[in-house]
Amino acid sequence: MCGITGWVDFERDMSSAQGVLRDMADTMACRGPDAQGYWTDTHIGLGHRRLAVIDLEGGVQPMTVEHDGRTLVAVTYSGEVYNYRELRAELRQLGHRFRTESDTEVVLHAYLQWGAAMADKLKGMFAFGIWDARTEELVLVRDRLGIKPLYYYPTRRGLLFGSEAKTILAHPEVRPVVDQDGLRELLAGVKTPEHAIFHGMYELRPGHLLRLGRAGLRIQRYWALEAREHTDDVDTTVRTVRELLEDVIERQLIADVPLCTLLSGGLDSSAVTALAARSLAERGAGPVRSFSVDFAGNERDFTANVVHNSPDAPFATEMAGHVAADHTNLVLNLEELTDPRIRAIVPKAYDSPAAMLGDGYASLYLLFRAIRERSTVALSGEAADELFGGYVWFHVSELRNANTFPWVAAGYDLMPMLSGLLDPGLVAGLDIEGYRAQRYSEALAEVPVLPGEDAMERRIREVSYLSITRFVPFLLDRKDRMSMAVGLEVRVPFCDHRLVEYAFNVPWSMKFFDGREKSLLRAATRDLLPNSIVERKKSAYPISHDPRYDSALRAEFDRLAADPSVPVYSFIDHDGSGRQNTDGWPSRTGLEFMVQLNSWLETHELKL
């Protein structure tokens, strides 16, 4: 997938900047274990760490296009443009000549042909920086859903950018400072577009591009969700969803390296695996390889709850057999999950503690590490719930109509989980509720609506928009950081912008036409799946149900709370009177957060 970085300074000669660029890029060595490269011009330096996926020999970066011995444009690029073959054919007809088979070179020539407007033509997941040497202008572009990360840091003389926050923090002029808004963003359970945890740093918003020249910096939107009238009937809608999925997955199976699918045995991942298996079989490239994760003792310890209705393993095994997949079920033991070295990887890779779904990060990392031994690319099922109404907050009126982010109303709220753990004085000074209310109001103001929509339809549109633009980013960030920590590229077919645009405008009556969540997706893929999976109720990403895991986590927190030398000590509520659970302890997620907070403070040398 690669890691990118760059440094623009209009007041210095960047020919001597390779040392700094190397330091910045080295922070992302795990994103690009196959190669590294650097390129400088008068006022620009670009760095790249490569994970080779397409055109293994020719796609070396940073890549340039030259004419008469002079560089016209240069790029450092991360991602995959799935329609690059069609674009290359179009550009060839327009007179462009290519020396590689890579999508990177297609992006460069697309820019030469259409300028920044070429962003509209790209289908895929991408984040890249193009330096136009003819005009001395930097153009940063991020994909429509924000699948690939892109951070930037304006300076008095230019700008720094990179795939991760850590690459910018490695620059000698940047200090890792987290202010009140950074802490609020971390704790509030929101994902505000453009906001980064670190002071002075920003994320380029999905569907936007940034242009920096001597006249200054400006940001342009090239894509956003729009409200459109849906005129298809149910049968046509189901057929269109199927056709879109078939095309998306066919494109996302393009790679010059081994690939696989993530298979939980739920509807989303099973649909992706089934379509991938069919496509590979048709081209004589099967069987599909698939992976799932389980926990030692779960057959004994599993207890159904609100978010985990059933264990994954039996369904994943059945689905793998149904499509004759080459399947691996990774079983994690307690020692792996509680290894301090594994737990410390999460905040290091993520550049912050995991504020949501905290106990799922280490296991995901271990799963990806095992997958990377056999595959370089994986297809995953993120965003199907947001597109097709899979979450409980679409269906329970009290959650759907709550005057806050619906997942917060549904219990994905870190603050109660930190009661008795995090210093209440610190919490009171942050006014998390006020911050969250402000961000919720801003998000609602963005939602596009159709004239004459009834109250129910409008609210569903609002909940869908919030889920796609404020909740999906949590899942995409988790997937990106944990996969790239081991050099694995994860593709997300349900985040194809054509499918997102179509599903966003389907009326709720169609999304719920059979009286169950994800009616459209179920109908569109029913013929590919065992009936048990078609009828299975949604179950969240699995966790260990071994009570010894919670005990080990509590012991680790106790150790930190008793050691004044650790950085998290001053953040702990040592009185602990706010602990409300029957055994005197808050949730696992709260404990995970505090342990990760300590690792974050240690590794990033933060000023708060």
C-alpha positions in Angstrom: 0.0 0.0 0.0 3.0 2.3 0.7 3.8 5.2 2.9 4.3 8.7 1.5 5.8 11.8 2.8 6.9 15.3 1.6 8.3 18.6 2.6 7.7 21.9 0.8 9.8 25.0 1.7 9.7 28.0 -0.6 12.6 29.7 1.2 15.2 27.0 1.2 17.1 24.8 -1.2 15.9 21.3 -0.6 18.8 19.5 -2.3 20.2 18.7 1.2 16.9 17.6 2.7 17.3 13.8 2.0 18.4 13.1 5.5 15.3 14.6 7.0 13.1 12.9 4.4 14.7 9.6 5.2 14.0 10.0 8.9 10.4 10.9 8.1 9.9 7.9 5.8 11.6 5.5 8.1 8.8 5.9 10.6 6.6 4.1 8.0 9.0 1.3 7.1 6.3 -1.2 7.9 4.0 0.4 5.4 6.5 -0.1 2.6 8.9 -3.0 3.4 9.9 -3.6 -0.2 11.7 -0.4 -1.2 12.4 3.2 -0.4 13.0 6.2 -2.6 13.6 10.0 -2.4 13.4 12.9 -4.8 14.2 16.6 -4.3 14.0 19.7 -6.4 14.6 23.3 -5.5 11.8 23.7 -2.9 10.4 20.2 -2.6 11.4 16.8 -1.2 9.4 13.6 -1.6 9.9 10.4 0.2 8.3 6.9 -0.4 8.2 3.5 1.3 6.9 0.9 -1.1 4.7 -2.2 -0.7 4.9 -3.7 -4.2 1.5 -4.9 -5.4 1.2 -3.9 -9.1 4.1 -3.9 -11.6 6.7 -5.1 -9.1 9.7 -4.0 -11.2 8.4 -0.8 -12.8 6.4 0.9 -10.1 9.4 2.5 -8.3 8.8 5.8 -6.5 8.9 8.7 -6.3 8.1 8.7 -10.0 8.6 11.5 -12.4 7.7 12.5 -16.0 10.4 14.4 -17.9 10.6 16.2 -21.2 13.8 17.3 -22.9 15.8 16.5 -19.7 13.5 18.6 -17.5 11.2 17.2 -14.8 7.6 18.2 -15.4 5.9 16.4 -12.5 6.8 14.1 -9.7 4.6 12.0 -7.4 4.7 10.0 -4.2 1.7 7.8 -4.2 -0.1 5.3 -2.0 -3.1 3.2 -2.9 -4.8 1.5 -5.9 -6.6 3.0 -8.8 -8.8 0.2 -9.9 -9.7 1.7 -13.3 -6.1 2.5 -14.2 -6.2 0.2 -17.3 -9.1 2.1 -18.8 -7.5 5.4 -18.0 -4.2 4.3 -19.5 -5.9 3.3 -22.8 -7.7 6.6 -22.9 -4.5 8.5 -22.3 -2.7 6.6 -24.9 -5.3 7.6 -27.4 -4.6 11.2 -26.4 -0.9 10.8 -27.2 0.6 9.8 -23.8 3.4 7.1 -23.8 4.1 4.8 -20.8 7.2 3.1 -19.7 5.7 1.0 -16.9 2.5 -1.1 -16.2 1.9 0.7 -12.9 -1.2 2.7 -11.8 1.2 5.3 -10.4 2.4 6.3 -13.8 -1.3 6.5 -15.0 -2.0 9.0 -12.2 1.0 11.2 -13.3 -0.1 11.3 -16.9 -3.8 11.9 -15.9 -2.5 15.0 -14.0 -0.6 16.1 -17.1 -3.7 15.7 -19.2 -6.5 17.0 -16.9 -4.7 18.8 -14.1 -6.2 18.5 -10.6 -9.6 17.7 -12.3 -8.2 14.2 -12.8 -9.3 13.3 -9.3 -12.8 12.9 -10.6 -11.7 10.2 -13.0 -10.0 8.0 -10.4 -11.8 5.0 -8.9 -10.1 3.4 -5.9 -8.4 4.1 -2.6 -5.5 6.5 -2.8 -3.6 9.3 -1.2 -0.8 11.1 -3.1 1.2 14.2 -3.5 2.1 15.6 -6.9 4.7 18.3 -7.4 4.2 20.4 -10.6 7.7 21.6 -11.3 6.3 23.9 -14.1 4.3 26.0 -11.6 6.0 25.1 -8.4 2.7 23.8 -6.9 2.0 20.9 -4.7 -1.3 19.0 -5.1 -2.4 16.6 -2.4 -5.4 14.3 -3.2 -7.3 11.8 -1.0 -9.9 9.3 -2.1 -13.6 9.9 -1.7 -14.2 7.8 1.4 -10.9 8.4 3.1 -9.8 4.8 2.9 -6.1 5.8 2.8 -4.9 8.4 5.3 -3.2 11.7 4.5 -2.0 14.2 7.1 -0.5 17.7 6.5 1.1 20.3 8.6 1.3 23.9 7.3 4.5 25.8 8.1 5.4 29.5 7.7 7.3 28.7 4.5 5.4 25.7 3.1 4.0 22.4 4.3 4.8 18.9 5.5 2.6 15.8 4.6 2.6 12.1 5.2 0.5 8.9 5.4 0.7 9.0 9.2 1.0 11.5 11.9 4.3 10.0 13.0 6.1 10.9 9.8 5.3 14.6 10.3 6.3 14.4 14.0 9.7 13.1 12.9 10.5 16.4 11.3 12.9 18.4 13.5 10.6 21.6 13.4 7.5 19.8 14.7 6.7 19.1 18.4 4.1 16.5 19.5 1.6 18.7 21.2 -1.9 17.7 22.0 -4.2 20.5 23.1 -7.7 20.4 24.6 -9.4 19.9 21.3 -7.1 17.0 20.5 -8.1 15.3 23.8 -11.7 16.1 23.2 -11.6 14.5 19.7 -9.9 11.5 21.2 -12.4 11.0 24.0 -15.7 12.1 22.4 -16.3 9.2 20.1 -16.5 11.3 17.0 -14.3 11.5 13.9 -14.4 15.1 12.8 -13.2 15.5 9.2 -9.9 17.4 8.9 -9.2 17.2 12.6 -6.0 15.5 13.8 -5.1 14.8 17.4 -1.9 16.8 17.3 -1.8 20.6 17.4 -1.2 22.3 14.0 -1.7 19.0 12.1 -4.7 18.2 9.9 -6.1 15.3 7.9 -7.0 16.1 4.4 -10.7 15.5 4.2 -12.0 12.6 2.1 -13.1 13.7 -1.4 -10.9 16.8 -1.2 -7.6 18.0 -2.7 -5.2 20.6 -1.4 -3.2 23.0 -3.6 -0.1 24.8 -2.2 1.8 27.4 -4.2 3.7 30.6 -3.4 0.3 32.4 -3.2 -0.8 30.2 -0.3 -2.9 27.1 0.4 -6.4 26.3 -0.7 -8.6 23.2 -0.4 -11.1 22.1 -2.9 -13.9 19.5 -2.7 -14.1 17.2 -5.7 -16.7 14.7 -4.3 -19.4 14.6 -1.6 -22.5 12.5 -1.0 -25.6 14.0 -2.7 -29.3 13.4 -2.3 -30.8 12.1 -5.5 -34.3 10.7 -6.2 -34.3 6.9 -6.4 -36.5 5.7 -9.2 -35.6 1.9 -9.4 -38.1 -0.6 -8.0 -37.0 -3.3 -5.5 -36.0 -5.9 -8.1 -34.0 -3.4 -10.1 -32.3 -2.1 -7.0 -31.3 -5.6 -5.8 -30.0 -6.4 -9.3 -28.0 -3.1 -9.4 -26.4 -3.8 -6.0 -25.3 -7.2 -7.3 -23.9 -5.8 -10.5 -22.0 -3.1 -8.7 -20.6 -5.6 -6.2 -19.5 -7.9 -9.0 -17.7 -5.1 -10.9 -16.1 -3.8 -7.7 -14.7 -7.1 -6.6 -13.6 -8.0 -10.1 -11.5 -4.9 -10.1 -10.2 -5.3 -6.6 -8.8 -8.8 -7.4 -6.2 -7.2 -9.7 -2.8 -7.7 -8.1 0.6 -9.1 -9.0 1.0 -10.7 -5.5 -1.0 -13.3 -3.5 -4.4 -12.1 -2.2 -7.1 -13.4 0.1 -10.3 -12.4 1.9 -11.2 -11.8 5.5 -14.0 -14.2 6.4 -15.9 -13.9 9.6 -18.9 -16.0 8.5 -21.2 -12.9 8.6 -23.2 -11.7 5.6 -20.7 -9.0 4.6 -17.5 -10.9 4.5 -19.2 -14.0 3.1 -20.6 -12.0 0.2 -17.2 -10.7 -0.6 -15.6 -14.1 -0.3 -18.3 -15.8 -2.5 -18.0 -13.1 -5.2 -14.2 -13.3 -5.1 -14.3 -17.1 -5.3 -16.6 -17.0 -8.4 -14.5 -14.4 -10.1 -11.2 -16.3 -9.5 -12.8 -19.5 -10.7 -14.0 -17.9 -13.9 -10.5 -16.9 -14.7 -8.9 -20.2 -13.6 -7.1 -18.6 -10.7 -8.9 -20.2 -7.7 -9.4 -21.3 -5.1 -9.9 -18.2 -3.0 -7.8 -18.0 0.1 -9.6 -16.9 3.3 -8.7 -16.1 6.9 -10.7 -15.8 10.1 -9.8 -15.2 13.8 -10.9 -17.1 16.9 -9.8 -17.3 20.5 -8.6 -20.3 22.5 -11.4 -21.6 24.7 -14.1 -19.6 23.0 -16.1 -22.8 22.4 -16.2 -23.0 26.2 -16.3 -19.4 27.3 -18.5 -17.7 24.6 -21.5 -16.0 26.0 -24.0 -14.2 23.7 -24.6 -10.5 24.4 -26.0 -7.5 22.6 -23.2 -7.2 20.0 -22.0 -10.8 19.8 -24.9 -13.0 19.0 -23.0 -16.1 17.9 -19.4 -17.3 17.6 -17.9 -16.8 14.1 -15.9 -20.0 13.7 -18.7 -22.4 12.7 -20.1 -20.0 10.2 -16.7 -19.1 8.7 -15.9 -22.8 8.4 -19.2 -23.6 6.7 -18.8 -20.6 4.3 -15.2 -21.6 3.4 -16.4 -25.2 2.6 -19.3 -23.8 0.5 -17.0 -22.0 -1.9 -14.1 -24.5 -1.5 -11.8 -21.8 -0.1 -8.3 -22.4 1.1 -9.2 -21.4 4.6 -7.2 -20.7 7.7 -8.8 -20.1 11.1 -6.2 -18.3 13.3 -6.7 -19.2 17.0 -5.2 -16.7 19.4 -4.2 -17.7 22.9 -4.2 -15.7 26.1 -0.4 -15.3 26.1 -0.4 -13.6 22.7 -3.3 -11.2 23.6 -1.7 -10.1 26.9 1.9 -9.8 25.6 2.9 -6.2 26.5 4.9 -6.0 23.3 1.8 -6.7 21.2 -0.4 -4.3 23.2 2.2 -1.5 22.9 2.1 -1.9 19.1 -1.5 -0.5 18.9 -0.8 3.1 20.1 2.5 3.2 18.3 0.9 2.2 15.0 -2.2 4.3 15.5 -0.4 7.4 16.9 -3.0 7.5 19.7 -4.8 5.1 22.1 -7.6 3.2 20.5 -10.6 5.2 21.7 -13.2 2.7 20.3 -13.3 -1.1 20.0 -10.1 -1.1 22.0 -9.8 -4.8 22.6 -10.2 -5.6 18.9 -7.0 -3.9 17.8 -4.3 -6.3 19.1 -6.2 -9.4 17.8 -6.6 -7.7 14.4 -2.9 -7.0 14.4 -2.1 -10.6 15.1 -4.5 -11.8 12.5 -2.9 -9.5 9.9 0.5 -10.6 10.9 -0.4 -14.2 10.2 -2.1 -13.4 6.9 1.0 -11.5 5.7 3.0 -14.8 5.8 0.8 -16.0 2.9 -0.8 -13.0 1.3 0.0 -9.3 0.5 -3.5 -8.1 -0.3 -6.8 -8.9 1.5 -10.4 -8.0 0.8 -12.6 -7.0 3.7 -16.3 -6.2 4.4 -16.2 -2.8 6.2 -19.0 -0.3 5.5 -21.8 -2.8 4.5 -23.6 -2.0 7.8 -23.5 1.7 7.1 -24.7 1.4 3.5 -27.5 -1.1 4.1 -28.7 -0.4 7.6 -27.1 -3.2 9.6 -26.6 -1.5 12.9 -29.1 -1.5 15.8 -29.3 2.3 15.6 -31.0 2.2 12.3 -33.8 0.0 13.7 -34.4 1.1 17.4 -36.3 4.4 17.4 -34.8 5.6 20.7 -31.3 5.2 19.2 -32.2 6.4 15.7 -33.8 9.6 17.0 -31.3 10.4 19.8 -30.0 14.0 19.7 -26.4 12.8 19.4 -24.3 10.5 17.2 -26.4 7.3 17.1 -23.5 5.0 18.0 -22.9 7.0 21.2 -26.6 6.5 22.1 -26.1 2.8 21.4 -23.3 2.6 23.9 -20.1 3.2 21.8 -19.2 5.9 24.3 -15.8 5.8 25.9 -16.6 8.3 28.7 -18.7 6.0 30.9 -16.2 3.3 30.4 -13.5 5.6 31.9 -15.4 6.3 35.0 -13.2 5.6 38.0 -10.1 5.4 35.7 -9.5 8.8 34.2 -9.0 11.8 36.5 -12.4 13.4 36.9 -10.9 16.9 37.1 -9.3 16.5 33.7 -12.6 15.2 32.3 -14.7 18.0 33.7 -12.3 20.6 32.2 -12.7 19.1 28.7 -16.6 19.4 28.5 -16.9 16.4 26.3 -20.6 16.6 26.1 -20.4 20.2 24.8 -17.7 19.3 22.3 -19.7 16.3 21.0 -22.9 18.4 20.7 -21.0 21.0 18.6 -19.6 18.4 16.3 -23.0 16.7 16.0 -24.6 20.0 15.0 -21.9 20.6 12.4 -22.3 17.1 10.9 -26.1 17.4 10.7 -25.8 20.7 8.8 -23.9 18.9 6.1 -26.5 16.3 5.3 -28.0 16.7 1.8 -31.8 16.2 1.6 -34.5 16.0 -1.0 -37.4 18.4 -1.1 -40.5 16.9 0.4 -38.8 14.0 2.3 -40.9 12.8 5.2 -39.5 13.0 8.7 -38.7 9.2 8.9 -36.9 9.2 5.5 -35.0 12.3 6.3 -33.8 10.9 9.7 -32.7 7.7 8.1 -30.7 9.8 5.6 -29.1 11.7 8.4 -28.2 8.5 10.3 -26.8 7.0 7.1 -24.7 10.2 6.4 -23.4 10.3 10.0 -22.5 6.6 9.8 -20.7 6.9 6.5 -18.8 10.1 7.2 -18.2 9.9 11.0 -18.3 6.2 12.0 -16.8 4.4 9.0 -13.6 6.4 9.4 -13.0 4.7 12.8 -13.2 1.3 11.1 -11.0 2.4 8.1 -8.4 3.9 10.4 -8.3 0.7 12.5 -8.0 -1.5 9.4 -5.3 0.7 7.8 -3.0 1.1 10.8 -3.2 -2.5 12.0 -2.7 -3.9 8.4 0.0 -1.6 7.4 1.8 -2.3 10.7 2.7 -5.6 9.1 2.8 -4.5 5.4 -0.6 -5.9 4.4 -2.8 -4.1 2.0 -6.5 -4.3 2.8 -9.1 -3.4 0.2 -12.7 -2.5 1.1 -15.2 -3.2 -1.7 -18.2 -1.7 0.1 -16.4 1.6 0.1 -16.5 1.9 -3.7 -18.0 5.4 -4.2 -20.4 4.2 -6.9 -21.9 1.7 -4.5 -22.0 4.2 -1.7 -23.7 6.8 -3.8 -26.3 4.3 -4.9 -27.1 2.8 -1.5 -27.2 6.2 0.2 -30.2 7.2 -1.9 -32.2 4.0 -1.7 -35.4 4.6 0.4 -35.6 3.0 3.8 -38.6 0.9 2.8 -36.4 -0.9 0.2 -33.4 -1.3 2.6 -35.8 -2.9 5.0 -38.2 -4.6 2.6 -38.0 -8.1 4.1 -38.2 -6.8 7.7 -34.6 -7.4 8.5 -31.3 -5.5 8.5 -29.4 -5.3 5.2 -32.4 -6.6 3.1 -30.8 -5.5 -0.1 -27.4 -7.1 0.4 -29.1 -10.3 1.6 -31.3 -10.4 -1.5 -28.4 -9.5 -3.8 -26.2 -12.4 -2.7 -28.6 -15.0 -1.4 -27.9 -17.4 -4.3 -24.2 -17.4 -3.4 -24.5 -18.3 0.3 -25.5 -21.1 2.7 -28.9 -20.4 4.2 -27.4 -20.4 7.7 -25.4 -17.4 6.8 -28.2 -15.7 5.0 -30.3 -16.0 8.1 -27.5 -15.3 10.6 -28.1 -12.2 12.8 -25.3 -9.6 12.8 -22.5 -10.3 15.2 -19.7 -7.7 15.9 -16.0 -8.3 15.4 -15.1 -11.1 17.8 -13.3 -10.8 21.2 -11.9 -13.2 23.7 -14.5 -14.3 26.3 -11.7 -15.8 28.5 -12.2 -14.2 32.0 -8.4 -14.5 32.5 -8.0 -11.8 29.8 -9.9 -9.3 31.9 -8.0 -10.3 35.0 -4.6 -9.7 33.2 -5.8 -6.4 31.9 -6.9 -5.3 35.4 -3.6 -6.4 36.8 -1.7 -4.3 34.3 -3.8 -1.2 35.2 -3.2 -1.8 38.9 0.6 -1.9 38.2 0.4 1.5 36.4 -1.8 3.0 39.1 0.8 2.0 41.7 3.8 3.4 39.9 4.4 7.2 40.1 7.1 7.0 37.5 4.9 6.0 34.6 3.5 8.8 32.4 -0.1 7.8 32.8 0.0 8.0 36.6 -1.1 11.6 36.8 -4.1 10.9 34.5 -5.5 8.2 36.8 -8.4 8.6 39.1 -6.7 7.2 42.2 -9.8 7.6 44.3 -11.7 5.3 41.9 -15.1 6.1 43.5 -16.7 6.4 40.1 -16.4 2.7 39.4 -19.9 1.5 39.0 -19.7 -2.1 37.9 -20.8 -4.8 40.3 -17.2 -6.0 40.8 -15.9 -2.5 41.3 -14.4 -2.2 37.8 -15.3 -0.4 34.6 -15.4 -2.0 31.2 -12.6 -3.8 29.4 -12.6 -0.9 26.8 -11.8 1.6 29.5 -9.0 -0.4 30.9 -7.6 -1.0 27.4 -7.6 2.7 26.8 -5.7 3.6 29.9 -3.0 1.0 29.3 -2.7 2.2 25.7 -2.6 5.8 26.9 0.5 5.0 28.9 2.2 3.4 25.9 1.3 6.4 23.8 2.7 8.9 26.3 5.9 6.8 26.5 6.5 6.4 22.8 5.5 9.9 21.6 7.0 12.1 24.3 3.9 14.3 24.2 3.3 17.7 25.5 -0.3 18.0 26.7 
